[in-house]
Amino acid sequence: EVQLVESGGGLVQPGRSLKLSCAASGFTFSNYYMAWVRQAPTKGLEWVAYISTGGGSTYYRDSVKGRFTISRDNAKSTLYLQMDSLRSEDTATYYCTTLGGYWGQGVMVTVSS
Amino acid sequence: DVVLTQTPVSLLISLGGQASISCRSSQSLVHSNGNTYLHWYLQKPGQSPQLLIYQVSNRFSGIPDRFSGSGSGTDFTLKISRVEPEDLGVYYCLQRTHNPPTFGGGTKLELK
């Protein structure tokens, strides 16, 4: 059974950092590009970042460039998102996904003082 | 970035009826390899998105044939026939032909 399990979310003050993790199982993680997609409360889906199979190529939406870093550890089948200098507008549920058929259950990140 | 425009924004359908959702792209979604990476998702309330259709018209594993996708170039359509209660939620199109990937704004399917 395919599973993507996110962790690391929570309440954080503006300007602080948070690191999300996504543990994958049930498929060959190293064969897939992986992405983080977020959804602000009552809003639509928004791609945040994605990473190539080996980790050598990464892409970010403009609003998070320079603040967020996506990475992966294929030996551990785990995807990460380091989020620095967090802003209130980063408040959302963050999903780990292959941008195909596999999605995690999501983890909530709330940026508020 | 590629802009995907979904219409309508919301759809009121009777059980057993048919729904049609449009997704129009600001540029052609035909990749240089000849494939078209336009997918459809359903997000039920409180759940993660689930893949329904990939590459325009291919149903994902376990998706009933009541769901069908069509289109080419910049115009794509998702049709749901014989709507059932479990079909309710928000439908999104996603393009992966061009970097970065982009989503449509969503179409909410509700019961009349």
Chai-1 contact restraints between the chains, C-beta under 6 A:
chainA,res_idxA,chainB,res_idxB,connection_type,confidence,min_distance_angstrom,max_distance_angstrom,comment,restraint_id
A,G44,B,G105,contact,1.0,0.0,6.0,A-B,restraint_1
A,G44,B,G106,contact,1.0,0.0,6.0,A-B,restraint_2
A,L45,B,Y92,contact,1.0,0.0,6.0,A-B,restraint_3
A,L45,B,F103,contact,1.0,0.0,6.0,A-B,restraint_4
A,W47,B,P100,contact,1.0,0.0,6.0,A-B,restraint_5
A,W47,B,P101,contact,1.0,0.0,6.0,A-B,restraint_6
A,Y59,B,N99,contact,1.0,0.0,6.0,A-B,restraint_7
A,Y59,B,P100,contact,1.0,0.0,6.0,A-B,restraint_8
A,L99,B,P101,contact,1.0,0.0,6.0,A-B,restraint_9
A,G101,B,L51,contact,1.0,0.0,6.0,A-B,restraint_10
A,G101,B,F60,contact,1.0,0.0,6.0,A-B,restraint_11
A,W103,B,S48,contact,1.0,0.0,6.0,A-B,restraint_12
A,W103,B,P49,contact,1.0,0.0,6.0,A-B,restraint_13
A,Q105,B,S48,contact,1.0,0.0,6.0,A-B,restraint_14
A,G106,B,S48,contact,1.0,0.0,6.0,A-B,restraint_15
